[in-house]
Amino acid sequence: MAIFGIDDMPGMPLRAIKAATDMLGAADAMKPQMKTMYRKEFEIGIGLHCGPALSQPGPEERATLLKRLDEIEKTIITAKTPGSVADQLYVLREHITWARTRLAAGATAPP
């Protein structure tokens, strides 16, 4: 998960699209290495969303989202990944921490 701006900052959608295309290019460059390491093809998919991601989650939904963030982070921590993606994983974990903190505090995304 990545956040490219808050409250309709100018250029936010274009920054998100640029990041997505950069990630696709990086993933394509890693394909031979991943094939060698894991003997499997490596593909990624990227989804983009512009607008509020959460709208007043109730306690049950908040608990479900927190549990899902924990599962995602556990997967990241235990996954065997090449060192070349360490920086990206660090940033992803920072975003997970940000989302977890907001959810735990009962905060929601800006309307």
C-alpha positions as a printed Julia matrix, in Angstrom:
111×3 Matrix{Float64}:
   0.0     0.0     0.0
   1.25    3.47   -0.81
  -0.21    6.9    -0.23
   0.52    9.62   -2.78
  -1.29   12.57   -1.25
  -4.07   13.64    1.02
  -7.15   15.7     0.24
  -6.84   15.74   -3.55
  -3.31   17.11   -3.75
  -2.43   18.19   -7.32
  -0.7    15.48   -9.31
  -1.65   12.69   -6.92
  -3.13   10.36   -9.57
  -0.19   10.88  -11.91
   2.31   10.1    -9.13
   0.41    6.9    -8.37
   0.4     5.85  -12.03
   4.13    6.62  -12.36
   4.9     4.54   -9.27
   2.81    1.68  -10.63
   4.58    1.67  -13.98
   7.96    1.89  -12.22
   7.02   -1.11  -10.08
   5.98   -3.09  -13.16
   9.31   -2.27  -14.8
  11.22   -3.32  -11.69
   9.22   -6.55  -11.48
   9.97   -7.32  -15.14
  13.68   -6.75  -14.49
  13.55   -9.17  -11.54
  11.83  -11.99  -13.45
  15.01  -13.84  -14.48
  16.42  -13.67  -10.94
  13.14  -14.86   -9.41
  12.89  -17.7   -11.94
  16.44  -18.79  -11.05
  15.89  -18.53   -7.3
  12.42  -20.09   -7.03
  12.03  -21.97  -10.32
   8.68  -20.25  -10.85
   7.4   -17.43  -12.97
   6.97  -14.14  -11.12
   4.05  -11.83  -11.87
   2.57   -8.9   -10.0
  -0.67   -7.03  -10.26
  -1.2    -3.43   -9.25
  -4.47   -1.79   -8.33
  -4.96    1.95   -7.99
  -7.64    3.73   -6.02
  -8.27    7.45   -5.8
 -10.49    8.61   -2.96
 -11.25    7.51    0.59
 -10.07    4.01    1.37
 -11.93    3.64    4.65
 -15.23    5.14    5.6
 -15.96    4.94    9.29
 -15.16    1.26    9.9
 -17.04   -0.15   12.84
 -15.32   -2.08   15.63
 -15.73   -5.47   13.92
 -14.46   -4.21   10.57
 -11.59   -2.4    12.3
 -10.6    -5.63   14.07
 -10.76   -7.52   10.77
  -8.6    -4.9     9.03
  -6.04   -4.93   11.86
  -5.87   -8.73   11.67
  -5.37   -8.56    7.89
  -2.55   -6.02    8.3
  -0.91   -8.39   10.8
  -1.19  -11.25    8.29
   0.29   -9.13    5.49
   3.18   -8.01    7.67
   3.87  -11.59    8.8
   3.99  -12.67    5.16
   6.44   -9.88    4.37
   8.67  -10.75    7.33
   8.81  -14.47    6.55
   8.98  -14.27    2.74
  12.24  -15.13    1.04
  12.98  -12.1    -1.09
  16.08  -10.83   -2.85
  17.98   -8.05   -1.14
  17.26   -5.78   -4.09
  13.69   -5.26   -2.82
  14.61   -4.59    0.83
  13.98   -0.85    0.54
  10.54   -1.39   -0.97
   9.61   -3.86    1.77
  10.75   -1.38    4.41
   8.5     1.31    2.91
   5.6    -1.15    2.72
   6.05   -2.0     6.4
   6.06    1.73    7.24
   2.73    2.09    5.43
   1.32   -0.92    7.29
   2.39    0.66   10.59
   0.73    3.94    9.56
  -2.53    2.16    8.67
  -2.44    0.04   11.85
  -1.92    3.14   14.02
  -4.84    4.97   12.43
  -7.12    1.97   12.69
  -6.16    1.25   16.29
  -6.88    4.88   17.2
 -10.27    4.66   15.51
  -9.29    7.22   12.87
 -10.47    7.01    9.31
  -9.16    8.25    6.0
 -10.03   11.83    5.08
 -13.43   12.13    3.37
